Amino acid sequence: MNSSIISKLKSLKYRYQEIEVLLTQKDTISDQNKLKNLSKEYLQLSEVIKYFIKWEKIKKDLKNIRSLFNDLEMHDIAKEEYYIVKKEKKKLEKKIKILLLPKDPNDEHSCFIEIRSGTGGDESSIFAGQLVRMYIRYAESCMWKTKVISSSENEKGGFKEIIIKITGKGASGRLKFESGGHRVQRVPETESQGRIHTSTCTIAIMPVQPETKKDEINLSDLKIDTFRSSGAGGQHVNTTDSAIRITHLPTGNVVECQDERSQHKNKSKALSILSARLYAEKLAKDQQENSSMRRNLLGSGSRSDRNRTYNFPQNRITDHRINLTIYKLDEVLEGNLDLLIKPILHEYQADMLSTLSKFEL
């Protein structure tokens, strides 16, 4: 590790030890706010400091082992031991560097996932339906809750557009790499000559802001329209103006909700989606301006992004951002999305690690 990282770790260790003392003092214990904040900081530092203390010990061990190199009887044993301990030191350094990487506060939050059919007509909507099932299966495997917020079904199956809220710790961080264009290659059921067609869907991941941190939306910036729901839902839905369309005038963002019978509930849902969408756009803009990574693995959710190709005839799935190809499309569609998410996460960390020394530590 370079000197700037070691210097940073030493200052963190000093702070960690300082907090240990502060947590035992009476004025801290009597002040619930102070106690809570210090306990949180102590917990955040504990893992990296634990590894740093191990690293410091290993560094001393290596120095002691090296001193045995001139001993003829111990030379071979010392060389072998030195190799083992040095390997362990490198592993620790990698763990420490990952823990020092800047944390995205949104990674721990829940998120909305918006899936839209693109080119390919009915086939694109059918594919969107398969992606919905894939993400719901993955959410279940992570013990997250899912709820359909808004949807527009296609007559032939699948969805023209659907928004799902995924509630669970870390949902946004795990799924943020899904934003962008997803392409499918296969022979549609309606294709009589067996030709492979290409269709696309667009996915956008939008972190849910905690209520206490939500940016207020100026009501004067909104145009709110009511209209009659067009989807299934019974006589009541179809005969009352319960559906809501909200247009955010400064950005042109339009959100529609018609799944609820209550106009009030549809409006509440539409506002929550709009808030998440505006926040996601702000994050994308900030990330583009301030990115210090060699590559941008985070998609914008626009159609121009081409994240993946799902090739059904060959049971193949390719992530174009990291040149990863696996022949387990069937497993991925059943919800084993970690086959793709983990390699992307590792690449993301590797890109950030490569520039760690440039960070302001």
HUBEL-V866983 format. One record per residue. N is the residue number from 0. PHI is phi in whole degrees, 0 to 359 (none if undefined). D_FIRST is the distance of its C-alpha to the first C-alpha in Angstrom with 2 decimals. Layout:
N | PHI | D_FIRST
N | PHI | D_FIRST
//
This chain:
0 | none | 0.00
1 | 283 | 3.77
2 | 298 | 6.67
3 | 293 | 8.31
4 | 290 | 6.41
5 | 297 | 6.69
6 | 297 | 10.10
7 | 297 | 11.02
8 | 295 | 10.50
9 | 294 | 12.60
10 | 290 | 15.17
11 | 292 | 15.45
12 | 296 | 16.01
13 | 298 | 18.63
14 | 295 | 20.24
15 | 300 | 20.38
16 | 292 | 22.17
17 | 296 | 24.36
18 | 295 | 25.49
19 | 306 | 26.36
20 | 290 | 28.77
21 | 300 | 30.13
22 | 292 | 31.00
23 | 264 | 33.35
24 | 278 | 35.24
25 | 297 | 38.72
26 | 294 | 38.37
27 | 284 | 35.46
28 | 298 | 37.42
29 | 281 | 40.51
30 | 255 | 38.75
31 | 300 | 38.11
32 | 295 | 36.26
33 | 296 | 33.85
34 | 298 | 33.42
35 | 296 | 32.71
36 | 294 | 30.07
37 | 292 | 28.26
38 | 296 | 28.47
39 | 295 | 27.02
40 | 296 | 24.04
41 | 298 | 23.57
42 | 295 | 23.68
43 | 296 | 21.17
44 | 277 | 18.59
45 | 303 | 19.52
46 | 292 | 17.62
47 | 294 | 14.10
48 | 290 | 14.93
49 | 301 | 16.38
50 | 289 | 13.26
51 | 293 | 11.21
52 | 297 | 14.15
53 | 297 | 14.07
54 | 298 | 10.46
55 | 298 | 11.67
56 | 293 | 14.75
57 | 297 | 13.34
58 | 298 | 11.44
59 | 293 | 14.96
60 | 301 | 16.67
61 | 297 | 15.00
62 | 295 | 16.16
63 | 293 | 19.56
64 | 293 | 19.89
65 | 299 | 19.22
66 | 294 | 22.04
67 | 268 | 24.38
68 | 298 | 23.98
69 | 275 | 26.97
70 | 275 | 29.11
71 | 302 | 31.36
72 | 287 | 32.20
73 | 263 | 28.70
74 | 305 | 26.91
75 | 294 | 27.19
76 | 295 | 26.37
77 | 297 | 23.33
78 | 299 | 22.05
79 | 295 | 22.60
80 | 295 | 21.00
81 | 301 | 17.91
82 | 297 | 17.58
83 | 295 | 18.10
84 | 292 | 15.66
85 | 295 | 12.81
86 | 297 | 13.76
87 | 295 | 13.69
88 | 298 | 10.17
89 | 295 | 9.11
90 | 297 | 11.59
91 | 297 | 10.37
92 | 298 | 6.87
93 | 295 | 9.21
94 | 298 | 11.62
95 | 297 | 9.59
96 | 298 | 8.64
97 | 296 | 12.36
98 | 292 | 13.56
99 | 275 | 12.06
100 | 299 | 13.88
101 | 304 | 17.09
102 | 272 | 19.90
103 | 273 | 23.22
104 | 299 | 25.88
105 | 282 | 28.39
106 | 300 | 26.65
107 | 277 | 28.28
108 | 277 | 31.71
109 | 285 | 34.67
110 | 207 | 35.72
111 | 260 | 38.69
112 | 240 | 38.80
113 | 251 | 41.34
114 | 242 | 42.65
115 | 236 | 45.12
116 | 287 | 47.13
117 | 241 | 46.96
118 | 285 | 48.82
119 | 118 | 50.94
120 | 58 | 53.44
121 | 300 | 54.28
122 | 298 | 51.81
123 | 294 | 48.95
124 | 294 | 50.15
125 | 297 | 50.43
126 | 296 | 46.85
127 | 302 | 45.80
128 | 297 | 47.55
129 | 291 | 45.57
130 | 294 | 42.27
131 | 302 | 43.51
132 | 300 | 44.23
133 | 300 | 40.82
134 | 290 | 38.96
135 | 293 | 41.33
136 | 298 | 40.78
137 | 295 | 37.00
138 | 300 | 37.39
139 | 298 | 39.62
140 | 293 | 37.06
141 | 266 | 34.55
142 | 65 | 37.33
143 | 264 | 37.54
144 | 264 | 40.93
145 | 235 | 42.40
146 | 213 | 45.26
147 | 286 | 47.00
148 | 267 | 47.32
149 | 205 | 49.21
150 | 207 | 50.45
151 | 228 | 52.79
152 | 278 | 54.05
153 | 262 | 55.33
154 | 299 | 58.86
155 | 271 | 57.81
156 | 120 | 54.91
157 | 78 | 51.37
158 | 225 | 50.40
159 | 286 | 50.68
160 | 200 | 48.19
161 | 210 | 46.73
162 | 237 | 44.40
163 | 240 | 42.99
164 | 264 | 41.23
165 | 249 | 38.57
166 | 255 | 38.02
167 | 168 | 35.17
168 | 296 | 31.76
169 | 87 | 29.09
170 | 299 | 31.77
171 | 296 | 30.71
172 | 294 | 27.04
173 | 283 | 28.11
174 | 261 | 30.89
175 | 298 | 29.60
176 | 281 | 28.88
177 | 278 | 32.60
178 | 300 | 33.84
179 | 131 | 35.56
180 | 271 | 38.15
181 | 239 | 38.99
182 | 245 | 41.42
183 | 243 | 43.76
184 | 236 | 45.71
185 | 192 | 48.67
186 | 267 | 52.45
187 | 295 | 53.90
188 | 299 | 56.71
189 | 276 | 59.05
190 | 277 | 58.40
191 | 280 | 61.53
192 | 261 | 60.47
193 | 72 | 57.12
194 | 277 | 55.05
195 | 279 | 51.38
196 | 252 | 50.78
197 | 246 | 47.61
198 | 231 | 47.13
199 | 226 | 44.39
200 | 225 | 43.23
201 | 243 | 40.93
202 | 239 | 38.65
203 | 230 | 37.24
204 | 258 | 35.01
205 | 235 | 35.61
206 | 297 | 33.82
207 | 271 | 36.30
208 | 282 | 35.81
209 | 300 | 36.67
210 | 306 | 40.10
211 | 289 | 38.86
212 | 248 | 36.56
213 | 296 | 38.84
214 | 286 | 39.77
215 | 289 | 43.50
216 | 266 | 45.45
217 | 289 | 48.31
218 | 298 | 51.49
219 | 289 | 53.18
220 | 272 | 50.68
221 | 251 | 51.94
222 | 247 | 54.92
223 | 248 | 55.94
224 | 243 | 58.49
225 | 248 | 60.15
226 | 207 | 61.65
227 | 278 | 63.11
228 | 298 | 60.77
229 | 254 | 61.25
230 | 274 | 59.50
231 | 291 | 60.78
232 | 156 | 61.20
233 | 93 | 64.88
234 | 299 | 67.75
235 | 297 | 66.31
236 | 297 | 63.18
237 | 280 | 65.19
238 | 244 | 67.87
239 | 233 | 65.92
240 | 277 | 63.65
241 | 266 | 60.67
242 | 285 | 58.06
243 | 235 | 55.84
244 | 235 | 54.38
245 | 246 | 52.09
246 | 248 | 51.28
247 | 270 | 48.64
248 | 301 | 50.37
249 | 297 | 47.52
250 | 249 | 45.42
251 | 81 | 48.16
252 | 294 | 46.49
253 | 238 | 49.18
254 | 233 | 48.94
255 | 241 | 51.81
256 | 221 | 52.41
257 | 217 | 55.58
258 | 283 | 54.70
259 | 265 | 56.01
260 | 285 | 59.67
261 | 273 | 58.90
262 | 298 | 58.40
263 | 297 | 56.43
264 | 293 | 53.97
265 | 297 | 53.57
266 | 294 | 52.91
267 | 298 | 50.28
268 | 296 | 48.50
269 | 298 | 48.75
270 | 294 | 47.27
271 | 292 | 44.29
272 | 292 | 43.61
273 | 300 | 44.11
274 | 301 | 41.72
275 | 294 | 38.99
276 | 293 | 39.73
277 | 296 | 39.57
278 | 293 | 36.29
279 | 297 | 34.80
280 | 294 | 36.02
281 | 296 | 34.48
282 | 297 | 31.06
283 | 297 | 31.39
284 | 294 | 32.32
285 | 297 | 29.45
286 | 294 | 26.96
287 | 292 | 28.52
288 | 284 | 28.38
289 | 251 | 24.86
290 | 299 | 23.04
291 | 248 | 19.67
292 | 269 | 19.51
293 | 292 | 20.56
294 | 232 | 23.22
295 | 254 | 25.24
296 | 271 | 25.77
297 | 271 | 27.67
298 | 287 | 31.33
299 | 268 | 33.71
300 | 88 | 36.57
301 | 269 | 38.67
302 | 292 | 40.79
303 | 287 | 39.05
304 | 290 | 35.87
305 | 235 | 36.10
306 | 281 | 33.73
307 | 222 | 35.52
308 | 236 | 38.56
309 | 254 | 40.44
310 | 256 | 42.69
311 | 290 | 45.27
312 | 303 | 47.21
313 | 257 | 44.14
314 | 52 | 42.52
315 | 245 | 39.50
316 | 227 | 37.00
317 | 237 | 34.60
318 | 260 | 31.82
319 | 287 | 31.83
320 | 289 | 28.61
321 | 239 | 26.44
322 | 53 | 29.21
323 | 257 | 29.60
324 | 233 | 33.04
325 | 230 | 34.27
326 | 254 | 37.85
327 | 222 | 38.03
328 | 302 | 39.63
329 | 299 | 42.07
330 | 292 | 39.36
331 | 298 | 37.50
332 | 293 | 40.82
333 | 274 | 41.44
334 | 111 | 38.38
335 | 277 | 35.59
336 | 285 | 33.52
337 | 296 | 30.18
338 | 301 | 30.66
339 | 253 | 29.78
340 | 294 | 27.86
341 | 297 | 25.04
342 | 299 | 24.22
343 | 292 | 24.35
344 | 299 | 22.07
345 | 296 | 19.47
346 | 295 | 19.90
347 | 300 | 19.70
348 | 294 | 16.35
349 | 298 | 15.07
350 | 297 | 16.50
351 | 287 | 14.86
352 | 296 | 11.35
353 | 294 | 12.01
354 | 245 | 12.68
355 | 302 | 10.28
356 | 294 | 9.08
357 | 271 | 12.88
358 | 291 | 13.65
359 | 277 | 15.08
360 | 274 | 12.87
//
